[in-house]
Each structure stands twice: as C-alpha cells, then as structure tokens.
C-alpha cells in the first residue's frame, strides 16, 4: 500500500511539472510606431524543430502596436500551443490558416479574433494556397526526415466544410505552390535525398485534380511565385556544394523555362512589377553563410542594380528569414532569425529602403500574412 502511495505521489509530481512546463505563454504588447494606413498582418514564428515553440504575432496598423504570442493567449485550452515548426500562413476569406509542419496539422483560426475554428490533420504538411473556395496543401507524407523515396502529395480542402476532399501525388518532398489559371504549379525538392534531388515542377489540373506533367527546372526546388504576366518564378537551393542556388522563370503558356537568373534565392516576394529577393546561402566547402539582397523588374525580366535596403541595416541582419511588401504603402518587411534559438527581429523599411522601426519577435520569424482592409 505504501509503495502505491509513493507511486501516486511521484505521478502527481510529474504531472504538476508537466503542467508547469506547458504553462500558457502570456501575450505581450509593444508600441512600435504611430497609427498608419499600412496593412495589419500576422507573423508566424517557426520555432526550432522539436522544441514546440511555433508562435503567432500580430501587427495592428491602426494603433501601431505589435502583439506577441497571441495564439496561446487566445486559445489557452489548446495543449502544447501552436505546435512544432510553423511553416506557412495565409489569409483566405474570414479565416487564417497556419501550417504547422512537425505537428502535422493546419490550424484554422478566426481572422478577427485568432480563435481556433478547426484543426485539420495532414501528415508532414508544408505550404498552402487557395483558389475558388478550395485550399491546397503540399505534403511530404511519411515521417519527417524518414521518407526520402516516397512521393509527396497535394491535399485539397473545402474551405466551407474545412474537410479534406482529395489528394493527388506529385514529386518527392513538394514545397511551395502557385496557381495560374486553372493549373497548380508545385515545386518538388527531393530534399530528403541529397544524392538524388528532384528537379521538377508538377503541373496539376485543378478541375480533374490530376498531375498533367512535370517541368524540368533545377535541383532542389523551393519557392514559387506568380507575377501578373503569366510567369512563375521558381527558386532552386542547389546542392550546397558545387551547384549554386538560382532563380528560374517559367512561362505558364508554354510550360517551359524561359529564363534563368544566376541569383542565389532563399526567398522572394513579388509586388506589382518588382521581385524582392534575399539569399542566405550555406556553403559546406567554406562552412559559412553568404547573404545577398536583389531586386528584379519582372515586367522586362532585368536585375535592378543595388540593394533594396539602402541605409546599411542589412549589415546587422545576420540571418534574413522572411520577407513581405505591404501592397498599400510598399513598406518592406524583413525578418532576422539570428541564432535560430533566441527571439528574432522584424524590420520595417519604407519603399525607399530606409528603416522605419524594428521589434523583437518569437523564435525564427519567417512568414507574414497581410490582413485585407475592409
């Protein structure tokens, strides 16, 4: 009997400790600027893998305030908070969709309150895009880091019922997607197998939801962005040794690569006729990162000379990890992940590349989603 009591006491202590570890992280609010006509937005902090530190912040343009840790504060009943590795975030209609990779889920939140509406379970989910009442989520499938030979998939979700309707196979470890017309273009990376990276973009017909073909592009694809001229810009990460990162342009009418920029590309944001590009490229041979910023005119497909950050702030950004451009004010947002373990920084620059303000974020700030003005 005494042994049972000791066991129960130990169990209660363990549960209490776990409960303490899982305590709700309080929301923090900071005044970063004055009220403005800029767009409000959400910022998704990825958090380092296996640390369960994904978090959600929000910038309120009407008040100039920045709110940290809003998911846990708004949803205290959700065990383990937002989850492990926040990989993408998008606004569609009245909802906010957050893709949490290692937690194998898409959180669907009310856009106004950030309260959870639903949770959709998708194995090894990566990125999300939308069209005509449907959400499309790329999935590596299988266990993270342990399915290098398996094909990935794209999962289709009805945004009214928030239920999975169908899925279709694509290449290995699919990443970002873009929709042009009635076709979905998916970047396949093959990132789990460095000896055999994928090189293709899958083309999916949205009506039949079947893969039509694969376009050969380059090794280890990642980002996909559509411009307003019928082209998509696709980044390749290379092999981190002899094959460098680059940026390819695909004509969606011919479904062929029409141009290749020898520009290292970690992330890209297209606003009107300008593509803002940064690179944080690791080289195993030299054992160091190289950081660059570029600007491309997508109308005539030319590189604009110079850095889009004009005041020297780029010199103090150690690891750029996210970028976005306000469609109203043309303010430029760049995040710094620093050491990947401690809180990062969000920088706001005006359209001329001059710093306006900065603020401390969660760990690994990476993905911004603007809120449409009413």
N, C-alpha and C positions, 0 to 999 in steps of 0.2 A: 504493500500500500504506500509506504514511504517513497519507494522508487517511482511509483506512478505520480505521486505529488511532485517529486523533483522534476520528473519529465514534463509535467504540465507547466510547472513554473518556468522551466527553461524555454518551452514552446511559447509561453506568453511573452517572455523577454525578447525572443527572436521576432515575434510578430510586432511587438512595440518598436523594436529597432527598425524593422522594415517599414513600418508606418511612418516613423520619423524620417527615414531616407526618402520616402515618397511624398513628403510634405509639399503642399502647393507652393510654387514659387510666386511671390507676390508681384502684382503689376507695378511698374514704375513709370512715372510721367515726368517728362523734361521739356521745358520751353526751349526750342532751338532757333526759332525765328518768329517774325511777326505774322499776322494773318495775311494770306495772299490768295491769288486766283489760280495757284498751282493745283494740280490734281492731288487728292489724298491717295495713299497707297498702303498696301500691306507689304511687309518684308519678311520673307521666310529665311530663318537661320537654320542651316543644315544640321549643325552639331556633329561632332566627330563620331565615326562609326562605332557601334556597340556601347556608346555612352548614354544613349537615350536622352539627348539634350537638344533635339529639334525644338525650336520655339518660334513664336509668331509676334511680330511687332507691327505697329501701325503709325503712320504719319498723318496727322489731322491738319490739312492745309488751312482750314477756316480759322483755326486757333493758333497754328504754328507750333503745336505740341507733338512730341514723339512719345508713344506708349510702348513699353517693353513687356513681354510675357503676357500677352492678352489672352492666349488660348487657355492656359491653366487658370487664370483668374476668372474667365468667363465660363469655363467648364470644369469646375473643381471635382466633379464626380467621376471624370474620366481617369481611370487608373493609368499611371505612368505618363500622363500628359500627352503631348502631341506625338511623341514616339521617337524613333531612331532613324536619322538621316532624312530630313525634309528635302525632297529632290525637285519639286516643281510646284508652282502655284499659279492659278488662273482665276479670273472673274468671268462668269457666264450668267447672264440674266441677274437674278436676285441672289445668287449663291456664289460662294467662294470655295474653290476646290483645291485641296492640299494633298499632294502625292508624297507619301512617306515610305521611302524605299525599303529599308531593312525591316520596318514594321509591317510591310506587305498590305498596305491599305491606302485608300483615298478618303480623306476626311472631307465631308461636305458641310459647309458652315453657312449660316445666315449672313449675308453680306453686311447688313446693318449692325448686327449685334455680335457676330463671331461665335454664336452659339451653335453647337453641333446639331445638324439636322439628321445626318445619317453617316454611317461608315461602310465603305464598300471594300471588301477583301479582294485584293489582286496580288498574286504571288510576284515578288521581285519587280514591282511596278517602278516606272522611270519618269515618263513625261506625259503631259495631257494636252489635247487641243480639242476644238469644238466646231461643229457645223450643223445647222438645221435641226436643233434640238437633240443632238447626239454628242456625247463625249467619247473621245478616242484616247486610250491609254496604252503606251508601249510597255511591254513586259519582257524581262529576260527569261521568265519562267524558271523553275527549279530553285534550288537553294543558292543564295548569293555566294558567288565565288566558286561554285562547285558544279557548274553545268556547261562547260566550255564547248561541248559537241552539240548541245541541244539548240534547235531553232527557237527563236523567240516568237512573240505574237503581238498583235494589237487587239485590245479588248474594246468592244463598243458598249456604251452605257446610254440608256434612255434618261435624259435629264429631267423628265417629268416624274417617272416612277422611281428613278435612281436605282434601277436594276440592270444587271448585265444582260445584254441581249444576245451577243455573239462574239466570237473571236476568230481571227484568221492568222495563219502562220506567215512569218517574214524571215529575215536572216537572223544570224546569231547576235544576241545582245543588242537589240534595237534601242535607239536613243531618241533624239528629237524628231518632230514631225511638222509638216506644213501642208495646208490644203490649198490647192489652186483648182478652181472649177469644181468638178465632181471627182477629183482624184486626191488621194492622200499619199504624200511622199515621206518615206520613213528611212532614216539613216541607220544602217546596220554597222556595228562596230567590231564584233568578234573579240571584244576586249578581254574575255577570259582566257584566250589562247594567243599569247604574244608571238607564237611561231606561225600562226595562221590567221591573221586579222582578216575580217571582212573588208570588202572594197565597194559594196553596192548600196544603192538607194532602192528600196522596194516601192513599186507603184501599185497602189490599191484603188480599184474602182469602188466608189462609195455606194453605188446602187446595188451591185452584187455582193459587195464586201469580200472580194476575192483579189488576190495578188495577180496583176496582169503581167508584170515583167520586173527585171532588176536592171538598173543603170549602173555600169561600171564607172566608179569615180576615183577613189583613192583609198589608202589604208586607214582603217580605224576611224570611221566617221563619227561625228558627234552632233554639232549644231546644224539646225535647218531654219532658214528664214526666207520668207517670200517677200519680194518687192511688189510694186504696183504695175510692173511692166511684164508680168508673166514669167519671171525668172525666180529661181530659188538659189540661195547661197548656202553651200554646204561646207562645213569645216572638217578637215581630217587632222587627227592628232599625230599621224606618223607612227614611228616605232620607238621614238625617244633615243634612238642611236643615230643611224645614218640617214634615215628618211625623215625629213622635217615636216612639221605641220604646214598646211596650206589651206587656201580657200578657193573652192570651185564654184562656178556659176553654171546652172543647168537651165536650158531653155525648155519650158514645160510643153511647148508646142511640138518641138521635135524630139523631146525627151533625150537630149544629148548634152554633154558638157560642151559649153561654148567658149568658156574662158577659165583660166586658172591664174589666181593671184599668188605669187610666191610670198605670202604674208602669213606668218605664224598666227594662228587664231585659236584662242581659248573660248572667247565669247563674242557675240555680235548682236547689235540692236539696230534695226532699220527704222528710221523715221523720215517720212517723205522721201527725198532723194539722197539722203545721207545714211551710210552704214558706219556705225561707230564700232571699232574693233579693238580689243586688247588681247594680249597674249601673255601667259605665264607658262613658259616652256621649260620643262626639265630635261636636262641632258645627262644621261648616265655616264657618258665618257668624261665630261668635265665635272660632274657631280655638283651642278649648280643650276639655278633658275635664271632665265633671261626674261625681262619684262619689256614689252613694247606696246605703244598705242598708235592706231592708224585710223584714217578717215577715208572713205570711198564714196565717190559720186556714182550712185547706182544707175542713173539715167544714161550717162555716157561711159560707165564702167572704167573710171580712171581713179587712181590713187591721188588724194589731195596731199600735198606736201605739208609736213609738220605734224605736231601732236595736238589733239583736241583739248588737252589740259594745258593752259597757257601760262599759269602763274608759278610753276615749279612744284606744285603739290604732288605731282606724280613721283617726285624723288623720295617722298616719305611714305608712299603707299608700297608696302612690302610685297603683298600677295593679292593683287586685284582678283576678285572672285565673283563679281556681279556687276551688271550694267543695265541702265534703262534711261530713256529720254522722255520727259513729260511732253505729251502731244500738244498741250496748250501753251506752256511757257518756253518749251525747248530746254528747260533745265536738264542738266546731265547728272545722273547719279552713278557713282562708282563705289563699290564696297571693297574693304580690305580685310582679309581673313587672318592676317598677322601670322600667329604660330599654329593655327588650327585648333588650339586647345583653350584659349582665353577669349574673352569678348572681342569682337571686331569693331570696325568703324565704318560708318556710312558717310560719304562725302557728297555734298550738293554743289554743283558748279552752274553758273549761268550759261547761256547759249554761246558766250564768247570764251568759255573755258576758265573763268575766274571763280575761285571758291567763294560760296555764299555762307555755308555753315557745315558743320560735321557733328556727329553724335555717336556715342557708344551703342553697339547693338548686342545681340546674342552671339553665340559661337558660330563662326563660319557664315556670315551673312552672304546670301547668294542670289536670291530670286525675288524680284519685285513684281507686284500686280497693281496697276492703277485702277482706281475706282471711277467709273464714268460719272460725269457731272449730271445732275438731274435737270 
